[in-house]
Amino acid sequence: MADEELVDQKKYLEESCQPKCVKPLIEYQACVKRVEADNNGEKHCTGQYFDYISCVDKCVAPKLFGALK
């Protein structure tokens, strides 16, 4: 067991769940483009980012807890 290298399953599961969260990702990327064009520096994309991450997490959670030892 000491020689066995542990692998973080969450990273692999996140990659497999990303295609299921395309809509929130597109909304986040569109927001980033709008913010980059904003000269005031007052706009942000926190809400869109959290929507995307929440989507991925909801997909990953059931699979991750099933894979834990």
All heavy atoms as TSV, in Angstrom:
chain	resi	resn	atom	element	x	y	z
A	1	MET	N	N	0.825	-1.193	0.000
A	1	MET	CA	C	0.000	0.000	0.000
A	1	MET	C	C	0.864	1.248	0.000
A	1	MET	O	O	0.496	2.244	-0.580
A	1	MET	CB	C	-0.910	-0.038	1.231
A	1	MET	CG	C	-1.867	1.093	1.296
A	1	MET	SD	S	-3.412	0.554	0.574
A	1	MET	CE	C	-4.427	1.909	0.955
A	2	ALA	N	N	2.034	1.203	0.633
A	2	ALA	CA	C	2.903	2.370	0.704
A	2	ALA	C	C	3.454	2.733	-0.676
A	2	ALA	O	O	3.699	3.900	-0.950
A	2	ALA	CB	C	4.042	2.121	1.681
A	3	ASP	N	N	3.659	1.738	-1.534
A	3	ASP	CA	C	4.197	1.996	-2.869
A	3	ASP	C	C	3.116	2.441	-3.853
A	3	ASP	O	O	3.427	2.968	-4.906
A	3	ASP	CB	C	4.883	0.748	-3.421
A	3	ASP	CG	C	6.122	0.389	-2.626
A	3	ASP	OD1	O	6.668	1.293	-1.957
A	3	ASP	OD2	O	6.537	-0.782	-2.661
A	4	GLU	N	N	1.876	2.245	-3.496
A	4	GLU	CA	C	0.768	2.602	-4.384
A	4	GLU	C	C	0.523	4.110	-4.328
A	4	GLU	O	O	0.338	4.694	-3.278
A	4	GLU	CB	C	-0.495	1.878	-3.927
A	4	GLU	CG	C	-1.677	2.112	-4.805
A	4	GLU	CD	C	-2.889	1.368	-4.291
A	4	GLU	OE1	O	-2.742	0.284	-3.713
A	4	GLU	OE2	O	-3.981	1.902	-4.475
A	5	GLU	N	N	0.570	4.733	-5.498
A	5	GLU	CA	C	0.344	6.181	-5.564
A	5	GLU	C	C	-1.156	6.464	-5.633
A	5	GLU	O	O	-1.875	5.886	-6.439
A	5	GLU	CB	C	1.039	6.778	-6.781
A	5	GLU	CG	C	0.986	8.280	-6.784
A	5	GLU	CD	C	1.900	8.879	-7.835
A	5	GLU	OE1	O	2.887	8.239	-8.209
A	5	GLU	OE2	O	1.596	9.987	-8.275
A	6	LEU	N	N	-1.602	7.337	-4.768
A	6	LEU	CA	C	-3.016	7.679	-4.735
A	6	LEU	C	C	-3.343	8.660	-5.849
A	6	LEU	O	O	-2.557	9.537	-6.167
A	6	LEU	CB	C	-3.378	8.288	-3.380
A	6	LEU	CG	C	-3.151	7.386	-2.174
A	6	LEU	CD1	C	-3.462	8.136	-0.896
A	6	LEU	CD2	C	-4.003	6.138	-2.279
A	7	VAL	N	N	-4.516	8.505	-6.433
A	7	VAL	CA	C	-4.959	9.356	-7.528
A	7	VAL	C	C	-6.219	10.087	-7.067
A	7	VAL	O	O	-7.127	9.488	-6.493
A	7	VAL	CB	C	-5.273	8.509	-8.782
A	7	VAL	CG1	C	-5.793	9.378	-9.901
A	7	VAL	CG2	C	-4.039	7.739	-9.216
A	8	ASP	N	N	-6.252	11.388	-7.314
A	8	ASP	CA	C	-7.405	12.195	-6.951
A	8	ASP	C	C	-8.534	11.942	-7.947
A	8	ASP	O	O	-8.481	12.377	-9.092
A	8	ASP	CB	C	-7.030	13.676	-6.934
A	8	ASP	CG	C	-8.156	14.562	-6.454
A	8	ASP	OD1	O	-9.207	14.032	-6.041
A	8	ASP	OD2	O	-7.989	15.792	-6.481
A	9	GLN	N	N	-9.538	11.206	-7.515
A	9	GLN	CA	C	-10.656	10.846	-8.380
A	9	GLN	C	C	-11.503	12.048	-8.766
A	9	GLN	O	O	-12.131	12.058	-9.819
A	9	GLN	CB	C	-11.537	9.803	-7.686
A	9	GLN	CG	C	-10.846	8.487	-7.473
A	9	GLN	CD	C	-10.504	7.819	-8.788
A	9	GLN	OE1	O	-11.309	7.783	-9.706
A	9	GLN	NE2	N	-9.308	7.281	-8.889
A	10	LYS	N	N	-11.522	13.065	-7.910
A	10	LYS	CA	C	-12.380	14.224	-8.165
A	10	LYS	C	C	-12.011	14.915	-9.480
A	10	LYS	O	O	-12.884	15.326	-10.235
A	10	LYS	CB	C	-12.305	15.214	-7.010
A	10	LYS	CG	C	-13.281	16.354	-7.166
A	10	LYS	CD	C	-13.239	17.299	-5.989
A	10	LYS	CE	C	-14.263	18.406	-6.215
A	10	LYS	NZ	N	-13.864	19.660	-5.685
A	11	LYS	N	N	-10.725	15.031	-9.765
A	11	LYS	CA	C	-10.297	15.694	-11.005
A	11	LYS	C	C	-10.836	14.964	-12.231
A	11	LYS	O	O	-11.318	15.582	-13.180
A	11	LYS	CB	C	-8.774	15.771	-11.064
A	11	LYS	CG	C	-8.178	16.731	-10.072
A	11	LYS	CD	C	-6.670	16.779	-10.189
A	11	LYS	CE	C	-6.076	17.697	-9.152
A	11	LYS	NZ	N	-4.622	17.741	-9.229
A	12	TYR	N	N	-10.757	13.643	-12.215
A	12	TYR	CA	C	-11.242	12.865	-13.351
A	12	TYR	C	C	-12.757	12.959	-13.480
A	12	TYR	O	O	-13.292	13.047	-14.581
A	12	TYR	CB	C	-10.807	11.403	-13.212
A	12	TYR	CG	C	-9.317	11.236	-13.272
A	12	TYR	CD1	C	-8.595	10.850	-12.155
A	12	TYR	CD2	C	-8.618	11.481	-14.451
A	12	TYR	CE1	C	-7.222	10.708	-12.200
A	12	TYR	CE2	C	-7.241	11.348	-14.510
A	12	TYR	CZ	C	-6.549	10.957	-13.377
A	12	TYR	OH	O	-5.202	10.822	-13.426
A	13	LEU	N	N	-13.442	12.930	-12.343
A	13	LEU	CA	C	-14.896	13.035	-12.371
A	13	LEU	C	C	-15.339	14.415	-12.838
A	13	LEU	O	O	-16.330	14.535	-13.568
A	13	LEU	CB	C	-15.476	12.716	-10.996
A	13	LEU	CG	C	-15.315	11.266	-10.543
A	13	LEU	CD1	C	-15.741	11.111	-9.096
A	13	LEU	CD2	C	-16.098	10.336	-11.446
A	14	GLU	N	N	-14.622	15.450	-12.433
A	14	GLU	CA	C	-14.954	16.802	-12.892
A	14	GLU	C	C	-14.828	16.904	-14.401
A	14	GLU	O	O	-15.675	17.508	-15.064
A	14	GLU	CB	C	-14.056	17.846	-12.216
A	14	GLU	CG	C	-14.427	18.114	-10.777
A	14	GLU	CD	C	-13.478	19.078	-10.089
A	14	GLU	OE1	O	-12.349	19.302	-10.596
A	14	GLU	OE2	O	-13.861	19.601	-9.037
A	15	GLU	N	N	-13.782	16.322	-14.954
A	15	GLU	CA	C	-13.588	16.351	-16.401
A	15	GLU	C	C	-14.731	15.626	-17.118
A	15	GLU	O	O	-15.194	16.072	-18.169
A	15	GLU	CB	C	-12.251	15.724	-16.775
A	15	GLU	CG	C	-11.059	16.577	-16.387
A	15	GLU	CD	C	-9.726	15.905	-16.666
A	15	GLU	OE1	O	-9.705	14.832	-17.309
A	15	GLU	OE2	O	-8.702	16.452	-16.229
A	16	SER	N	N	-15.192	14.531	-16.547
A	16	SER	CA	C	-16.283	13.787	-17.189
A	16	SER	C	C	-17.613	14.511	-17.051
A	16	SER	O	O	-18.520	14.301	-17.857
A	16	SER	CB	C	-16.380	12.376	-16.604
A	16	SER	OG	O	-16.848	12.411	-15.276
A	17	CYS	N	N	-17.758	15.372	-16.042
A	17	CYS	CA	C	-19.017	16.091	-15.824
A	17	CYS	C	C	-19.077	17.423	-16.574
A	17	CYS	O	O	-20.168	17.972	-16.762
A	17	CYS	CB	C	-19.227	16.345	-14.332
A	17	CYS	SG	S	-19.727	14.863	-13.428
A	18	GLN	N	N	-17.965	17.951	-16.994
A	18	GLN	CA	C	-17.965	19.253	-17.659
A	18	GLN	C	C	-18.854	19.317	-18.897
A	18	GLN	O	O	-19.546	20.318	-19.098
A	18	GLN	CB	C	-16.535	19.681	-17.986
A	18	GLN	CG	C	-15.780	20.118	-16.757
A	18	GLN	CD	C	-14.319	20.407	-17.029
A	18	GLN	OE1	O	-13.805	20.123	-18.112
A	18	GLN	NE2	N	-13.649	20.975	-16.049
A	19	PRO	N	N	-18.916	18.277	-19.729
A	19	PRO	CA	C	-19.812	18.359	-20.900
A	19	PRO	C	C	-21.297	18.487	-20.533
A	19	PRO	O	O	-22.084	18.974	-21.325
A	19	PRO	CB	C	-19.552	17.040	-21.639
A	19	PRO	CG	C	-18.192	16.624	-21.200
A	19	PRO	CD	C	-18.057	17.103	-19.790
A	20	LYS	N	N	-21.664	18.075	-19.336
A	20	LYS	CA	C	-23.049	18.188	-18.896
A	20	LYS	C	C	-23.389	19.601	-18.442
A	20	LYS	O	O	-24.551	19.910	-18.213
A	20	LYS	CB	C	-23.325	17.201	-17.767
A	20	LYS	CG	C	-23.170	15.757	-18.186
A	20	LYS	CD	C	-23.388	14.815	-17.044
A	20	LYS	CE	C	-23.158	13.385	-17.504
A	20	LYS	NZ	N	-23.281	12.434	-16.433
A	21	CYS	N	N	-22.379	20.447	-18.292
A	21	CYS	CA	C	-22.565	21.803	-17.770
A	21	CYS	C	C	-22.164	22.860	-18.797
A	21	CYS	O	O	-21.594	23.897	-18.450
A	21	CYS	CB	C	-21.763	21.966	-16.487
A	21	CYS	SG	S	-22.264	20.831	-15.180
A	22	VAL	N	N	-22.451	22.598	-20.042
A	22	VAL	CA	C	-22.044	23.494	-21.119
A	22	VAL	C	C	-22.755	24.849	-21.032
A	22	VAL	O	O	-22.127	25.894	-21.201
A	22	VAL	CB	C	-22.287	22.833	-22.495
A	22	VAL	CG1	C	-22.051	23.818	-23.621
A	22	VAL	CG2	C	-21.390	21.629	-22.652
A	23	LYS	N	N	-24.059	24.838	-20.756
A	23	LYS	CA	C	-24.810	26.096	-20.722
A	23	LYS	C	C	-24.254	27.067	-19.663
A	23	LYS	O	O	-23.989	28.230	-19.984
A	23	LYS	CB	C	-26.296	25.831	-20.487
A	23	LYS	CG	C	-27.119	27.092	-20.549
A	23	LYS	CD	C	-28.590	26.817	-20.342
A	23	LYS	CE	C	-29.342	28.139	-20.368
A	23	LYS	NZ	N	-30.598	28.075	-19.677
A	24	PRO	N	N	-24.048	26.638	-18.410
A	24	PRO	CA	C	-23.471	27.564	-17.430
A	24	PRO	C	C	-22.048	28.013	-17.815
A	24	PRO	O	O	-21.665	29.151	-17.554
A	24	PRO	CB	C	-23.447	26.784	-16.116
A	24	PRO	CG	C	-24.405	25.672	-16.293
A	24	PRO	CD	C	-24.466	25.389	-17.763
A	25	LEU	N	N	-21.293	27.134	-18.461
A	25	LEU	CA	C	-19.944	27.504	-18.889
A	25	LEU	C	C	-19.992	28.580	-19.961
A	25	LEU	O	O	-19.238	29.562	-19.905
A	25	LEU	CB	C	-19.186	26.283	-19.407
A	25	LEU	CG	C	-17.780	26.553	-19.941
A	25	LEU	CD1	C	-16.890	27.132	-18.848
A	25	LEU	CD2	C	-17.169	25.290	-20.508
A	26	ILE	N	N	-20.890	28.443	-20.919
A	26	ILE	CA	C	-21.025	29.444	-21.987
A	26	ILE	C	C	-21.452	30.786	-21.398
A	26	ILE	O	O	-20.936	31.836	-21.785
A	26	ILE	CB	C	-22.005	28.952	-23.065
A	26	ILE	CG1	C	-21.384	27.793	-23.838
A	26	ILE	CG2	C	-22.402	30.083	-24.003
A	26	ILE	CD1	C	-22.328	27.082	-24.775
A	27	GLU	N	N	-22.382	30.756	-20.441
A	27	GLU	CA	C	-22.821	31.992	-19.792
A	27	GLU	C	C	-21.667	32.655	-19.039
A	27	GLU	O	O	-21.510	33.874	-19.065
A	27	GLU	CB	C	-23.983	31.712	-18.845
A	27	GLU	CG	C	-25.253	31.339	-19.577
A	27	GLU	CD	C	-26.376	30.906	-18.648
A	27	GLU	OE1	O	-26.189	30.948	-17.416
A	27	GLU	OE2	O	-27.434	30.526	-19.163
A	28	TYR	N	N	-20.847	31.846	-18.370
A	28	TYR	CA	C	-19.686	32.384	-17.647
A	28	TYR	C	C	-18.680	32.993	-18.624
A	28	TYR	O	O	-18.187	34.099	-18.406
A	28	TYR	CB	C	-19.026	31.288	-16.811
A	28	TYR	CG	C	-17.716	31.719	-16.198
A	28	TYR	CD1	C	-17.683	32.704	-15.225
A	28	TYR	CD2	C	-16.516	31.152	-16.599
A	28	TYR	CE1	C	-16.481	33.111	-14.667
A	28	TYR	CE2	C	-15.319	31.548	-16.050
A	28	TYR	CZ	C	-15.305	32.530	-15.079
A	28	TYR	OH	O	-14.118	32.934	-14.540
A	29	GLN	N	N	-18.382	32.288	-19.701
A	29	GLN	CA	C	-17.426	32.804	-20.684
A	29	GLN	C	C	-17.924	34.090	-21.325
A	29	GLN	O	O	-17.135	35.008	-21.574
A	29	GLN	CB	C	-17.134	31.737	-21.735
A	29	GLN	CG	C	-16.340	30.575	-21.191
A	29	GLN	CD	C	-16.214	29.421	-22.169
A	29	GLN	OE1	O	-17.028	29.259	-23.087
A	29	GLN	NE2	N	-15.190	28.589	-21.963
A	30	ALA	N	N	-19.217	34.185	-21.602
A	30	ALA	CA	C	-19.790	35.414	-22.164
A	30	ALA	C	C	-19.654	36.559	-21.173
A	30	ALA	O	O	-19.342	37.696	-21.553
A	30	ALA	CB	C	-21.249	35.197	-22.534
A	31	CYS	N	N	-19.875	36.269	-19.906
A	31	CYS	CA	C	-19.728	37.296	-18.873
A	31	CYS	C	C	-18.283	37.775	-18.791
A	31	CYS	O	O	-18.031	38.974	-18.666
A	31	CYS	CB	C	-20.183	36.735	-17.527
A	31	CYS	SG	S	-20.041	37.928	-16.178
A	32	VAL	N	N	-17.345	36.853	-18.861
A	32	VAL	CA	C	-15.927	37.229	-18.798
A	32	VAL	C	C	-15.586	38.185	-19.940
A	32	VAL	O	O	-14.886	39.183	-19.728
A	32	VAL	CB	C	-15.023	35.970	-18.838
A	32	VAL	CG1	C	-13.569	36.338	-19.061
A	32	VAL	CG2	C	-15.176	35.172	-17.556
A	33	LYS	N	N	-16.109	37.921	-21.112
A	33	LYS	CA	C	-15.848	38.818	-22.251
A	33	LYS	C	C	-16.435	40.205	-22.006
A	33	LYS	O	O	-15.810	41.211	-22.316
A	33	LYS	CB	C	-16.425	38.220	-23.536
A	33	LYS	CG	C	-15.636	37.050	-24.054
A	33	LYS	CD	C	-16.217	36.518	-25.334
A	33	LYS	CE	C	-15.433	35.303	-25.807
A	33	LYS	NZ	N	-15.983	34.733	-27.031
A	34	ARG	N	N	-17.654	40.248	-21.433
A	34	ARG	CA	C	-18.263	41.549	-21.119
A	34	ARG	C	C	-17.453	42.300	-20.072
A	34	ARG	O	O	-17.245	43.512	-20.188
A	34	ARG	CB	C	-19.695	41.354	-20.606
A	34	ARG	CG	C	-20.692	40.986	-21.658
A	34	ARG	CD	C	-22.117	41.114	-21.144
A	34	ARG	NE	N	-22.360	40.387	-19.911
A	34	ARG	CZ	C	-22.760	39.122	-19.822
A	34	ARG	NH1	N	-22.953	38.420	-20.925
A	34	ARG	NH2	N	-22.985	38.558	-18.659
A	35	VAL	N	N	-16.977	41.594	-19.066
A	35	VAL	CA	C	-16.206	42.232	-17.995
A	35	VAL	C	C	-14.867	42.749	-18.526
A	35	VAL	O	O	-14.413	43.832	-18.138
A	35	VAL	CB	C	-16.001	41.257	-16.814
A	35	VAL	CG1	C	-14.986	41.791	-15.825
A	35	VAL	CG2	C	-17.326	40.993	-16.122
A	36	GLU	N	N	-14.242	41.980	-19.401
A	36	GLU	CA	C	-12.972	42.426	-19.982
A	36	GLU	C	C	-13.160	43.700	-20.787
A	36	GLU	O	O	-12.259	44.526	-20.877
A	36	GLU	CB	C	-12.370	41.323	-20.847
A	36	GLU	CG	C	-11.815	40.172	-20.039
A	36	GLU	CD	C	-11.347	39.019	-20.896
A	36	GLU	OE1	O	-11.639	38.986	-22.118
A	36	GLU	OE2	O	-10.701	38.111	-20.343
A	37	ALA	N	N	-14.333	43.882	-21.383
A	37	ALA	CA	C	-14.613	45.076	-22.179
A	37	ALA	C	C	-15.035	46.260	-21.309
A	37	ALA	O	O	-15.061	47.399	-21.779
A	37	ALA	CB	C	-15.707	44.773	-23.202
A	38	ASP	N	N	-15.345	46.003	-20.038
A	38	ASP	CA	C	-15.790	47.053	-19.125
A	38	ASP	C	C	-14.593	47.848	-18.620
A	38	ASP	O	O	-13.638	47.293	-18.095
A	38	ASP	CB	C	-16.533	46.432	-17.941
A	38	ASP	CG	C	-16.993	47.453	-16.935
A	38	ASP	OD1	O	-17.404	48.556	-17.350
A	38	ASP	OD2	O	-16.933	47.153	-15.729
A	39	ASN	N	N	-14.649	49.145	-18.765
A	39	ASN	CA	C	-13.541	49.988	-18.326
A	39	ASN	C	C	-13.685	50.462	-16.887
A	39	ASN	O	O	-12.739	50.961	-16.304
A	39	ASN	CB	C	-13.411	51.203	-19.244
A	39	ASN	CG	C	-13.010	50.806	-20.646
A	39	ASN	OD1	O	-12.302	49.819	-20.831
A	39	ASN	ND2	N	-13.463	51.544	-21.636
A	40	ASN	N	N	-14.872	50.323	-16.317
A	40	ASN	CA	C	-15.108	50.785	-14.956
A	40	ASN	C	C	-14.501	49.862	-13.902
A	40	ASN	O	O	-14.141	50.309	-12.818
A	40	ASN	CB	C	-16.611	50.915	-14.681
A	40	ASN	CG	C	-17.256	51.967	-15.541
A	40	ASN	OD1	O	-16.613	52.909	-15.963
A	40	ASN	ND2	N	-18.538	51.796	-15.804
A	41	GLY	N	N	-14.435	48.595	-14.201
A	41	GLY	CA	C	-13.912	47.633	-13.242
A	41	GLY	C	C	-14.908	47.277	-12.158
A	41	GLY	O	O	-14.544	46.718	-11.133
A	42	GLU	N	N	-16.177	47.607	-12.375
A	42	GLU	CA	C	-17.188	47.351	-11.356
A	42	GLU	C	C	-17.935	46.034	-11.583
A	42	GLU	O	O	-18.572	45.533	-10.674
A	42	GLU	CB	C	-18.193	48.504	-11.324
A	42	GLU	CG	C	-17.569	49.815	-10.890
A	42	GLU	CD	C	-18.564	50.966	-10.925
A	42	GLU	OE1	O	-19.761	50.723	-11.140
A	42	GLU	OE2	O	-18.111	52.104	-10.741
A	43	LYS	N	N	-17.886	45.500	-12.770
A	43	LYS	CA	C	-18.630	44.281	-13.075
A	43	LYS	C	C	-17.803	43.056	-12.702
A	43	LYS	O	O	-16.581	43.098	-12.651
A	43	LYS	CB	C	-18.995	44.235	-14.551
A	43	LYS	CG	C	-19.939	45.347	-14.962
A	43	LYS	CD	C	-20.287	45.247	-16.416
A	43	LYS	CE	C	-21.221	46.384	-16.807
A	43	LYS	NZ	N	-21.567	46.334	-18.217
A	44	HIS	N	N	-18.510	41.953	-12.440
A	44	HIS	CA	C	-17.845	40.690	-12.125
A	44	HIS	C	C	-18.722	39.533	-12.574
A	44	HIS	O	O	-19.885	39.730	-12.922
A	44	HIS	CB	C	-17.540	40.583	-10.628
A	44	HIS	CG	C	-18.755	40.705	-9.765
A	44	HIS	ND1	N	-19.577	39.644	-9.504
A	44	HIS	CD2	C	-19.291	41.768	-9.120
A	44	HIS	CE1	C	-20.563	40.037	-8.732
A	44	HIS	NE2	N	-20.416	41.335	-8.484
A	45	CYS	N	N	-18.184	38.346	-12.559
A	45	CYS	CA	C	-18.898	37.154	-13.023
A	45	CYS	C	C	-19.014	36.102	-11.927
A	45	CYS	O	O	-19.098	34.904	-12.213
A	45	CYS	CB	C	-18.159	36.555	-14.225
A	45	CYS	SG	S	-18.077	37.664	-15.626
A	46	THR	N	N	-19.041	36.543	-10.696
A	46	THR	CA	C	-19.079	35.614	-9.577
A	46	THR	C	C	-20.296	34.692	-9.646
A	46	THR	O	O	-20.174	33.484	-9.446
A	46	THR	CB	C	-19.071	36.378	-8.243
A	46	THR	OG1	O	-17.938	37.249	-8.220
A	46	THR	CG2	C	-19.003	35.433	-7.062
A	47	GLY	N	N	-21.462	35.251	-9.927
A	47	GLY	CA	C	-22.676	34.441	-9.993
A	47	GLY	C	C	-22.608	33.381	-11.074
A	47	GLY	O	O	-22.958	32.217	-10.838
A	48	GLN	N	N	-22.138	33.752	-12.238
A	48	GLN	CA	C	-22.035	32.807	-13.352
A	48	GLN	C	C	-20.999	31.719	-13.051
A	48	GLN	O	O	-21.184	30.557	-13.402
A	48	GLN	CB	C	-21.680	33.526	-14.652
A	48	GLN	CG	C	-22.784	34.391	-15.193
A	48	GLN	CD	C	-22.839	35.780	-14.557
A	48	GLN	OE1	O	-22.128	36.086	-13.617
A	48	GLN	NE2	N	-23.713	36.624	-15.077
A	49	TYR	N	N	-19.908	32.134	-12.401
A	49	TYR	CA	C	-18.869	31.162	-12.028
A	49	TYR	C	C	-19.431	30.136	-11.047
A	49	TYR	O	O	-19.237	28.929	-11.224
A	49	TYR	CB	C	-17.665	31.879	-11.421
A	49	TYR	CG	C	-16.599	30.937	-10.939
A	49	TYR	CD1	C	-15.758	30.295	-11.835
A	49	TYR	CD2	C	-16.441	30.672	-9.588
A	49	TYR	CE1	C	-14.775	29.414	-11.398
A	49	TYR	CE2	C	-15.463	29.803	-9.136
A	49	TYR	CZ	C	-14.634	29.176	-10.043
A	49	TYR	OH	O	-13.695	28.299	-9.605
A	50	PHE	N	N	-20.146	30.608	-10.031
A	50	PHE	CA	C	-20.714	29.694	-9.050
A	50	PHE	C	C	-21.789	28.798	-9.659
A	50	PHE	O	O	-21.942	27.637	-9.258
A	50	PHE	CB	C	-21.250	30.448	-7.838
A	50	PHE	CG	C	-20.167	30.875	-6.883
A	50	PHE	CD1	C	-20.050	32.193	-6.515
A	50	PHE	CD2	C	-19.269	29.966	-6.363
A	50	PHE	CE1	C	-19.048	32.601	-5.635
A	50	PHE	CE2	C	-18.267	30.346	-5.489
A	50	PHE	CZ	C	-18.155	31.669	-5.123
A	51	ASP	N	N	-22.540	29.302	-10.619
A	51	ASP	CA	C	-23.527	28.466	-11.312
A	51	ASP	C	C	-22.834	27.307	-12.025
A	51	ASP	O	O	-23.287	26.160	-11.964
A	51	ASP	CB	C	-24.328	29.284	-12.325
A	51	ASP	CG	C	-25.296	30.257	-11.664
A	51	ASP	OD1	O	-25.570	30.111	-10.450
A	51	ASP	OD2	O	-25.771	31.169	-12.368
A	52	TYR	N	N	-21.733	27.606	-12.679
A	52	TYR	CA	C	-20.979	26.572	-13.395
A	52	TYR	C	C	-20.382	25.553	-12.426
A	52	TYR	O	O	-20.548	24.338	-12.603
A	52	TYR	CB	C	-19.882	27.210	-14.255
A	52	TYR	CG	C	-18.952	26.197	-14.871
A	52	TYR	CD1	C	-19.423	25.286	-15.801
A	52	TYR	CD2	C	-17.620	26.141	-14.500
A	52	TYR	CE1	C	-18.578	24.338	-16.362
A	52	TYR	CE2	C	-16.774	25.199	-15.050
A	52	TYR	CZ	C	-17.256	24.297	-15.979
A	52	TYR	OH	O	-16.421	23.355	-16.510
A	53	ILE	N	N	-19.723	26.040	-11.398
A	53	ILE	CA	C	-19.086	25.139	-10.426
A	53	ILE	C	C	-20.133	24.295	-9.707
A	53	ILE	O	O	-19.914	23.112	-9.450
A	53	ILE	CB	C	-18.228	25.946	-9.427
A	53	ILE	CG1	C	-17.047	26.594	-10.153
A	53	ILE	CG2	C	-17.737	25.081	-8.282
A	53	ILE	CD1	C	-16.122	25.616	-10.847
A	54	SER	N	N	-21.277	24.881	-9.397
A	54	SER	CA	C	-22.353	24.129	-8.733
A	54	SER	C	C	-22.857	23.000	-9.627
A	54	SER	O	O	-23.132	21.893	-9.147
A	54	SER	CB	C	-23.504	25.057	-8.369
A	54	SER	OG	O	-23.115	25.976	-7.391
A	55	CYS	N	N	-22.979	23.275	-10.900
A	55	CYS	CA	C	-23.412	22.261	-11.859
A	55	CYS	C	C	-22.432	21.080	-11.867
A	55	CYS	O	O	-22.840	19.918	-11.776
A	55	CYS	CB	C	-23.544	22.866	-13.251
A	55	CYS	SG	S	-24.020	21.683	-14.528
A	56	VAL	N	N	-21.161	21.385	-11.941
A	56	VAL	CA	C	-20.138	20.333	-11.955
A	56	VAL	C	C	-20.161	19.564	-10.638
A	56	VAL	O	O	-20.123	18.330	-10.622
A	56	VAL	CB	C	-18.738	20.920	-12.232
A	56	VAL	CG1	C	-17.659	19.861	-12.089
A	56	VAL	CG2	C	-18.681	21.533	-13.630
A	57	ASP	N	N	-20.239	20.277	-9.517
A	57	ASP	CA	C	-20.246	19.621	-8.210
A	57	ASP	C	C	-21.449	18.700	-8.035
A	57	ASP	O	O	-21.326	17.616	-7.467
A	57	ASP	CB	C	-20.224	20.655	-7.086
A	57	ASP	CG	C	-18.846	21.269	-6.884
A	57	ASP	OD1	O	-17.854	20.733	-7.419
A	57	ASP	OD2	O	-18.766	22.293	-6.172
A	58	LYS	N	N	-22.623	19.121	-8.515
A	58	LYS	CA	C	-23.822	18.284	-8.396
A	58	LYS	C	C	-23.666	16.990	-9.192
A	58	LYS	O	O	-24.191	15.946	-8.804
A	58	LYS	CB	C	-25.054	19.043	-8.869
A	58	LYS	CG	C	-25.524	20.079	-7.878
A	58	LYS	CD	C	-26.723	20.839	-8.407
A	58	LYS	CE	C	-27.081	21.986	-7.474
A	58	LYS	NZ	N	-28.171	22.811	-8.006
A	59	CYS	N	N	-22.965	17.066	-10.284
A	59	CYS	CA	C	-22.713	15.876	-11.098
A	59	CYS	C	C	-21.665	14.972	-10.443
A	59	CYS	O	O	-21.802	13.752	-10.433
A	59	CYS	CB	C	-22.264	16.304	-12.493
A	59	CYS	SG	S	-21.754	14.954	-13.567
A	60	VAL	N	N	-20.634	15.575	-9.870
A	60	VAL	CA	C	-19.505	14.826	-9.309
A	60	VAL	C	C	-19.853	14.156	-7.980
A	60	VAL	O	O	-19.443	13.020	-7.735
A	60	VAL	CB	C	-18.282	15.755	-9.115
A	60	VAL	CG1	C	-17.211	15.090	-8.279
A	60	VAL	CG2	C	-17.714	16.166	-10.458
A	61	ALA	N	N	-20.597	14.830	-7.125
A	61	ALA	CA	C	-20.797	14.369	-5.743
A	61	ALA	C	C	-21.260	12.910	-5.625
A	61	ALA	O	O	-20.625	12.141	-4.895
A	61	ALA	CB	C	-21.748	15.305	-5.022
A	62	PRO	N	N	-22.314	12.504	-6.291
A	62	PRO	CA	C	-22.748	11.101	-6.100
A	62	PRO	C	C	-21.712	10.085	-6.572
A	62	PRO	O	O	-21.551	9.041	-5.968
A	62	PRO	CB	C	-24.015	10.984	-6.952
A	62	PRO	CG	C	-24.378	12.347	-7.405
A	62	PRO	CD	C	-23.202	13.230	-7.186
A	63	LYS	N	N	-21.008	10.411	-7.622
A	63	LYS	CA	C	-19.999	9.498	-8.156
A	63	LYS	C	C	-18.773	9.463	-7.251
A	63	LYS	O	O	-18.177	8.413	-7.051
A	63	LYS	CB	C	-19.580	9.941	-9.563
A	63	LYS	CG	C	-20.704	9.904	-10.565
A	63	LYS	CD	C	-20.269	10.506	-11.876
A	63	LYS	CE	C	-21.444	10.632	-12.833
A	63	LYS	NZ	N	-21.084	11.314	-14.056
A	64	LEU	N	N	-18.402	10.611	-6.714
A	64	LEU	CA	C	-17.204	10.710	-5.875
A	64	LEU	C	C	-17.377	9.926	-4.590
A	64	LEU	O	O	-16.492	9.166	-4.205
A	64	LEU	CB	C	-16.886	12.177	-5.566
A	64	LEU	CG	C	-15.664	12.413	-4.688
A	64	LEU	CD1	C	-14.397	11.939	-5.397
A	64	LEU	CD2	C	-15.531	13.877	-4.345
A	65	PHE	N	N	-18.489	10.082	-3.918
A	65	PHE	CA	C	-18.685	9.403	-2.643
A	65	PHE	C	C	-18.799	7.900	-2.826
A	65	PHE	O	O	-18.460	7.134	-1.930
A	65	PHE	CB	C	-19.870	9.989	-1.889
A	65	PHE	CG	C	-19.580	11.361	-1.377
A	65	PHE	CD1	C	-20.210	12.468	-1.900
A	65	PHE	CD2	C	-18.639	11.561	-0.377
A	65	PHE	CE1	C	-19.929	13.740	-1.452
A	65	PHE	CE2	C	-18.343	12.827	0.090
A	65	PHE	CZ	C	-18.992	13.912	-0.439
A	66	GLY	N	N	-19.224	7.463	-3.982
A	66	GLY	CA	C	-19.241	6.035	-4.280
A	66	GLY	C	C	-17.858	5.467	-4.534
A	66	GLY	O	O	-17.610	4.286	-4.352
A	67	ALA	N	N	-16.915	6.341	-4.946
A	67	ALA	CA	C	-15.559	5.891	-5.288
A	67	ALA	C	C	-14.599	5.970	-4.098
A	67	ALA	O	O	-13.505	5.406	-4.164
A	67	ALA	CB	C	-15.001	6.750	-6.423
A	68	LEU	N	N	-14.997	6.649	-3.034
A	68	LEU	CA	C	-14.109	6.775	-1.875
A	68	LEU	C	C	-13.989	5.454	-1.139
A	68	LEU	O	O	-14.920	4.667	-1.072
A	68	LEU	CB	C	-14.628	7.850	-0.921
A	68	LEU	CG	C	-14.624	9.285	-1.463
A	68	LEU	CD1	C	-15.248	10.212	-0.444
A	68	LEU	CD2	C	-13.216	9.730	-1.781
A	69	LYS	N	N	-12.807	5.239	-0.572
A	69	LYS	CA	C	-12.565	3.989	0.192
A	69	LYS	C	C	-13.011	4.168	1.616
A	69	LYS	O	O	-12.960	5.170	2.212
A	69	LYS	CB	C	-11.085	3.646	0.160
A	69	LYS	CG	C	-10.629	3.239	-1.219
A	69	LYS	CD	C	-9.195	2.853	-1.207
A	69	LYS	CE	C	-8.761	2.423	-2.603
A	69	LYS	NZ	N	-7.380	2.014	-2.638
